[in-house]
């Protein structure tokens, strides 16, 4: 069981042998990017065109050797609207629409494959949405046959799929495992019936438990549960009860996301009553309580909002310093090139990022004209590549060695980043960071504050952007 009547005065988080006070959390809890990329997606621009993208695909095809590929496929369809959702989705009961979408996905994959060249070895696949399991069993099989025609999976490839528990049964999960999927992520958010009603996502605990059990029976190597704190009708006590059930279900990984209420940007969120949202103080207390509960249950804090069991690959990667971060969050895989397929999908090839058009009609139009559906992107300068390496190293709480940076980028770190090192003094004083003449590293206490520390090296912060960043904690 969880704590009985959680106390808002219990205001300290304990990592193993480390105490992090609420005062310290409040001090560094501003707003900022989540750094699934650098530069962040709000810096992408329309000056990056299909021609630029084809140029990077051509460079990769001509190279003597390449990193493995990671493939992301965006499947935008959902049967019902979740009010909190900020994803690019299409709400429809018409399952015929997915058949047409798959035909165009095949067109896009064939077109991209021609420019990628022969080396299309792939170590990672992720199906996201939307609701990937909106597709029928026959369509899921068709999709995987299609993907395998265009890329070659390595024997140890990581194949993951996002699951809406309302759309699957034992047969669906068995099919997915048979198609090669070995990781699944369940969107749970909250088990409280009042919260579920307030966000229009009704999924009883028994339904979720049955889906998790079916995943394990089918042989999935890793099962993740997504949770969101800060939702309407949510209280400290109600979320504590949700955590009781999550701990009992014992997923391999847990993602604990902070809900960002941005109704001016996301129409669905306008259906949430602002007066039903927990206060900023209540959100903080829910976060602190959740951290305590998950750590006490034996989960290890990986970074940002990710937790994993001690024997999970994510924690092993954290321990051996091989942890990475990309658009899917923390990953055990090396810095792969990323190919995105489908509306709004993001890719990363070499020193470039790209994103496809957001509307299905525009997506179909581009492909009917024989064009890849690139809408915007970004070409990284030498300075961007340098700062990306630094920020991603910090986000994974790994040591930053000045000599290694000098060898890779030809710069003297203390001189090049003199102003940034001065701004790091506040984090060093607070015990979140250690630095000397050879480099710097995040302390165990500082792992909770990696976004704030990484922001010091982001040269684009302060420049105009259409995005509104979420709170760091």
N, C-alpha and C positions, 0 to 999 in steps of 0.2 A: 504493500500500500504506500501511497505518497504521504507527504506531511499532512497532518490534520490541521485544517484552518490555517494555511500558510501565513506567516507573519511578515508584514511589510517592514518590520524592524530587523529582520534577518538579512542584513544588507552586505554580506561578504560572500564572494565566490571563492571556493577552495579548489585549485588545481592540486595535484600531488605535491605536498609540502610547500605550496605557494598560496598566498593570500592576496586577493585582488579586491580592494574596497570599492564600494559604490561611489565614494567621492572621486576616486581615480577614474572610474568609468564615466562619470558625469563630466569630468574635466576634458576628456578627449572625444566626447560623443558629439561630433558635428555631422555634416552631410558630405558625402563624397561617392566617387565611382566604386564599383565592385571589382573592377580590373579583371574581367574575363578576357580582355585584350588591352594592349596599349599601342597606339592611342585608342581611346574608347570609342564605341560605335557612334556616339553623338558627334564625333569629329569626321565621320565619313562624309564625302562630298560628291556631287554629281559630275565633277570634273573627271572622276575615275569612270571610264566607259567600258563597254564590251571590248573595244580594241585594246585597251590597257590590260584587261583581264586575259585576253588571248595572248598578249605578249608574255605574260608571266607563265601561262600554261606552256607556251612554246619554249621558254627558257628551261622549264622543268623537263620537257620532253627531250631537249638537246643535251642535258647534263649527263655526265658520265655516271653519277650516282645521285640518288635522291633519298630524302627521308620517307618513311612509310606514309601512307595516306590514312586520314580519318575521314569518314563519310557521315554527313548529317543529312537526313531526309525530313523535310517539314510536311506534315500531313494535317491540314488546317481544320478539318471538319469535326464538329461536335454536335450532339443531338440536343443539348440544352446549354443555357448560358449560366456560367458561374460568375456572380457579380464582382468578385475580387479580381478576375483574370485580366492580365495585361498582355496576353499573348495575341499573336495574329491568328484569328480563328474565323470560321464560317459556321454559323448556327443553322442547321438544317435537319429535317427528318427524311430528306430525299437521298437515299443511299445510292441512287444512280449517279450522283455527281462525282462520287469517288472513282467510278469506272473511267469517266472522261479524264479526270485528273491523273490517273495512273498512265493513261496513254501519253499524256504530255510529259510526265516524268520520264518515260522511256525515251521520248524525243530528246529531252534535255541531257540525259545520261549519255546517249549515243553521240550527241554533238560534242559534249565535253570530252568524251573518251577519245574522239578523233584528234583533238588538240593536245591531250595529255601524253600521247605516245604509248609505247608498249609497256612501260614500267608503271603498273597500276596496283602494286602490292599494297594491301590494306590491312591495318592492324586494329581498326576500331570502326564501329558503326553505331549510330544512335538514331532511333526513330523518335521524333518529338512532334508536338502539335500545339493546339488542337488535341485530338484524341486518336492516336494511331490505331487503337482497337475499334474505331468506327468502321474500319475495313472489315469485310467478311473474311471467313477462313480462306476462301478461294482467292480473294484479292491480296491477302497477306502472303499467300504462297506465290502468287503472280509477281508481287513486288520483290520478294527475295530472289526469285528466278531472274528477274530483270537486273537486280543489283549484281548478282553473281555473273551475269553475262558481261558486265562492263568493268568489274574490278575482281581482283584475285585476293581472297582473304588468306592471311597467314594462319598456320595451324593453331596459334595461341590467340587469335583475334578476340577482342572484347566486343560483344554484340549486345547492346542495351536497348530497352524499349520502355517508354513511359506508359503507365497503365492507369486507366480510370476504372476503379473496382466495379462500377456500375455496368460496365460493358463487357465483362469477361466471365467465363466459367471454367471448369476444369478442362474441358475440351480445348478452349482457346489457348490456355496456358500450356497445355500439352503440345498443341500445334506449334506455338512459338518456340518452345524448347526443341522440338523436332526440326524446326527451320534453322537452328543454330544459335538462337539467343541464349545467353548465359547470365545476363544481368537484367533486373527489372526494377522499376521505380514506381511506387504506388502513391498517387496523390490522395492524401488523407486530410490534411489541413487541421481538422479538429473533429473530435468524436461527439461533442456536445450537440444535442438535437436543436437547441435554440440557435446556436451559432450556424449550424448547417442550414437551417431554414432562412436565416438572415442573409446568407450568401447564395441561396438557391442551389445547394449541393447536398442532397439527402442521400446518405450512404450509411446504413446501420453498421455498428461494430461487427455484427455477425457476418455481414457481407464481406467486409474487409478481411476479417480473420479467415474466412473460407478461401478467399483469393490468395492470401499469403501461404496458407497451408498447401494449396494446390501448386503454388510456385515451387515450394520446397519439394513436394512430391514429384514434380516434373523434372527436378534436378538443377534449377537455377543456382549458380554459384554464389550470387550476391543479391540480396533483396534490400531495397531502400524504401524508407517511408519519408514523404515530404510533410512537414508541419508548417503552419503559419501562425505567428503570434501578432496580435493587434487587430484581429477581426472583430466585426460588430457582435455585441452580446457576450463577448469573451470576458471572463473575469479570472482573477488569480486562482480562485478555488476551482472553477470549471476547467481551466487548462491543466491544473494539477491532476484532475480526474482523467483527462485525456492522456496525460503522461503515464498514469497508472497502467492504462491499457497498452500504450506503446511499449513500455518496458516489459510488460507481460508477453506481448507478441514477439519481442526480441528480434527485430530486424538486424541485419548485418550493419547497415548504415542508416543514419538519420540526418535529414537536412532540416534545419530550423530557420525558416525565413521570416524576416521582418516585413509585415504588410505595409506597402507604400500606397497611401490613399491619394490618388491623383485624378479626380473626376474630370478635371479640365482636359486631360489627355485621353482618358479611357472611358468611353461612354457607359460601359457596363457598370463602372463604379458609381455612376450617378444614381443607381438603384439602391445603393447603400445609404442608410440614414446616418448622417454625420453624428447625430446625438447618440447613436448606438455604439459608436467606436469607444474603446477604452481610452482614458486620458493618457497623456505622455508619461505621467508618473506610474499609472497602472501597467502600461506597456513595459516600462523598465523593470518593474517588480516581477512581471511575468517572465521576462528574459532571465533575470537573476535566478529566479526559482527554477526555471527550465535547465539552466546550466548546472545548478546544483544537483537536480534530480538525475540528469543524464550521466554526470560524472560519478555520482554515488552508485548508479546502476552498473558501472564498470565500463562505460563508453569512454573513448579517448577523443579529446578535442583535436580535430585535424586543422581547422582554420576557418575563419569567417563564420559560416553557419553549418559546418559539416562535422559530424561525429561518426565514429566507427568503433567496432569491437577491436580489442587489442590484436587479434590474429587476422584481421581483415587486411587485404592488400594495401588499402589506403594508409593504414597506420604503419605497415611495414615500409612503405615508400617514404613516409615521414621520417622514420627512424634511420633509414639508410640514405637519406638526402636525395632521393630520386623523385620526389613529389613534383608534379607539374600542375599548371592551371591553364584552362582554355575556356571556350564558350560553353562547355558542358560543366564547368566548375573544376574541382580538384580531380586529378586523374593520376594513375600510376604510369601512364605511357609517356614516352619521350615526346619532344616537340615535333609532332607530325605536321605535315601539310594537311589542310582541311578543305574538303570539297563539300559545298552545300548545294542541295537540290530541293526545288520546290519554292513556293512563294516565300519571300522575306528571308530565305536561308542565307547565312553568312559563311564565307569561306576565307581561308588564309593560305596563300601560295607565296613562298619566298618572302619578299619584303613588301607584300601587299595584302590588303583586306578587300573583300568585295561583298556586296549584298544584293540580292535579287529584288525585283519589283514586289510590292506588297499585295496587289490585287490579282485575283485569278484571271480576270479578263485581260489585263496587261500581260500577264505571264503567258497566256495562250497566244496572244497576238505576236509577241516576240518570237515564240517558237514556230508559229505558222510561217513567219517570215525567214526562218532559218537562222535566227539570232539567239544567242544566249541572253537570258533575261536580266542582265546586270543593270541596276539602277544607280548605284553609287559605290564608293569604296575609298581606299586610301593607299598611297604609296609612301612607304617609310623612308625618311632620310637616315643618314648615318647616326645622327643624334637620336632619332626615334628608336632605332634598333638598340642603341646603347641603353637608353632609358627603359626600354621594354625589358631588357635582360635584368636590369637592376630591380625594377618594380616587381617582376614575376619572381625573382629570387627572394625578395623580401616577403611577398605574399605567401610563399611557401615556407617562410621562417628558416631559410637556409643562410649560412654565412656568406658574406660578400667579401671576396679577396681582391684587394687593389691590384696586386701583381697580375692576377688572371685577367682582370679587366684591361690592364695596360697591354697585355699580350694580344688580347682579342680585338681591341679597338684602338690601340695606339695613343691612348691619352693618359695623362697623369691624374689619377682620380682626385686627390686632395686639392689640386689646383683647378681642375675642370669643374668640380662641384663644391667650390669653396662656400658659396652662399647656402647651398643645401645642407652642407655639414654644420654650418652655424645654426640653421633652423632645427637641426636634429638635437640640439643641446637640451631642449625641454624634455624630450623623450629619454635621453640619457640620464638626466637629473631625476626623472620619475622611476628609473630602474627598468625601463622597457627596452633599452638598447645599450649595447656596449660597443665602443669603438676605440681603436688604437692606431698606430702608424701603419699597420698591415691590413686593416679592414674593419668591418663592423658586422655585428650579428644581433638578431632579435633575441632577447632573453625569454625564458619560459613565461614570465609574466607578460611580456610584450606581445605574445602571440595573439592575444585578444584585440590588439590595436594595430594590426598590420596594415589595414586600409589607411589609417591616419598617417602612418609612417611612410607608406608608399606614395601618398599624395605629395609629399615634400619634393619628389623627383618628377612630378607631372608638370611639364612646362605649359600645358594647355589650360590648366585650371585658372580661372579668372578671365579667360577669353569668352566671348559670347557663345551661348549654346542654347538649344531649344529644350534640352533635357533638364529635369529636376531630379537631383540625386537623392537617394534614400539616406536615412540616418545610418551612421556607422554601426550602431548597436541597437 
